[in-house]
Amino acid sequence: MTMEEKRILITLTPSESKRLIAKGVRNLEEVQRALKHGTIVIGLGTTNAYVAEEILAALSDTETRTVDKQRYAAGVITDKGTCIVPKEERETDIILKDGKISEESIEKAIEGLSAKDVFIKGANALDGTGTAGILLAHPAGGTIGTALGTVMARGVNFVIPMGIEKTIPYPIVEAARQVGKELFYKSTGRAVGLMPVHGNVITEVEALIILGATNAFPISAGGVDGGEGSVVLCAEGSTQQMDELMQIVSQIKGEPAVKIVGVDCEE
């Protein structure tokens, strides 16, 4: 950091982090390009619900729709354990083609993806190597099980929005080798597998840099009294950059906690 640069300290709850990450994803070059000429598939997930809101808000027409964040999820972790939102309670995945909402199914949209398009899917774990991991409650791997072959084979822009709170101190590839739905004797919630995935992981750190910081890094995590799961970050940049960034953060502060309409935690 030079003498001219300033530092700001930012504390974000999980829901505030989701909003910040969503703003970062919206401003990614590949997302902006695909909004004009391409397809964007936004898979279900609580962080992706915020991503969908931010991207829809950026559309220039009036065809946008609100996102029911309580229903924009498939697999979730709650105080009950590893659970799913019942299919009848879920929103449908949001798909955009050339900046317009498409009504085609996610399966059909995935079939047509190319290297100029964007596939957005959150994850449940992140390790020190930058590998993300997605829990699999569906016996065939769910959406990611269907999409990953196409995404990787064609070089589709794979964006993985996720909070630092999901960082684990264990290699995800090694963990994935040892677990699977049929390998657990008992479980709190549903038994799951774990799939390692590689893409453009966007955490709070990357979001802060996309939104104007020259550097950013976490310095603490956790909390109590409503701050559970929080992350404390340092961001660096010019006075103007830090003023603008703190203004964004100030607007994010107070984001309500994520609620889910209902979960099914039994096999």
Rosetta blueprint (number, residue, H / E / L):
1 M L
2 T L
3 M L
4 E L
5 E L
6 K E
7 R E
8 I E
9 L E
10 I E
11 T E
12 L E
13 T L
14 P H
15 S H
16 E H
17 S H
18 K H
19 R H
20 L H
21 I H
22 A H
23 K H
24 G H
25 V H
26 R H
27 N L
28 L L
29 E H
30 E H
31 V H
32 Q H
33 R H
34 A H
35 L H
36 K H
37 H L
38 G L
39 T E
40 I E
41 V E
42 I E
43 G L
44 L L
45 G L
46 T H
47 T H
48 N H
49 A H
50 Y H
51 V H
52 A H
53 E H
54 E H
55 I H
56 L H
57 A H
58 A L
59 L L
60 S L
61 D L
62 T L
63 E L
64 T L
65 R L
66 T L
67 V L
68 D L
69 K L
70 Q L
71 R L
72 Y L
73 A L
74 A L
75 G E
76 V E
77 I E
78 T E
79 D L
80 K L
81 G E
82 T E
83 C E
84 I E
85 V L
86 P L
87 K H
88 E H
89 E H
90 R L
91 E L
92 T L
93 D L
94 I E
95 I E
96 L E
97 K E
98 D L
99 G L
100 K E
101 I E
102 S E
103 E L
104 E L
105 S L
106 I H
107 E H
108 K H
109 A H
110 I H
111 E H
112 G L
113 L L
114 S L
115 A L
116 K L
117 D L
118 V E
119 F E
120 I E
121 K L
122 G L
123 A L
124 N L
125 A E
126 L E
127 D L
128 G L
129 T L
130 G L
131 T L
132 A E
133 G E
134 I E
135 L E
136 L E
137 A L
138 H L
139 P L
140 A L
141 G L
142 G H
143 T H
144 I H
145 G H
146 T H
147 A H
148 L H
149 G H
150 T H
151 V H
152 M H
153 A H
154 R H
155 G L
156 V L
157 N E
158 F E
159 V E
160 I E
161 P E
162 M L
163 G L
164 I H
165 E H
166 K H
167 T E
168 I L
169 P L
170 Y L
171 P L
172 I H
173 V H
174 E H
175 A H
176 A H
177 R H
178 Q H
179 V L
180 G L
181 K H
182 E H
183 L H
184 F L
185 Y L
186 K L
187 S L
188 T L
189 G E
190 R L
191 A L
192 V L
193 G E
194 L E
195 M E
196 P E
197 V E
198 H L
199 G L
200 N E
201 V E
202 I E
203 T L
204 E H
205 V H
206 E H
207 A H
208 L H
209 I H
210 I H
211 L L
212 G L
213 A L
214 T L
215 N E
216 A E
217 F E
218 P E
219 I E
220 S E
221 A E
222 G L
223 G L
224 V L
225 D L
226 G L
227 G L
228 E L
229 G L
230 S L
231 V E
232 V E
233 L E
234 C E
235 A E
236 E E
237 G E
238 S L
239 T H
240 Q H
241 Q H
242 M H
243 D H
244 E H
245 L H
246 M H
247 Q H
248 I H
249 V H
250 S H
251 Q H
252 I H
253 K L
254 G L
255 E L
256 P L
257 A L
258 V L
259 K L
260 I L
261 V L
262 G L
263 V L
264 D E
265 C L
266 E L
267 E L
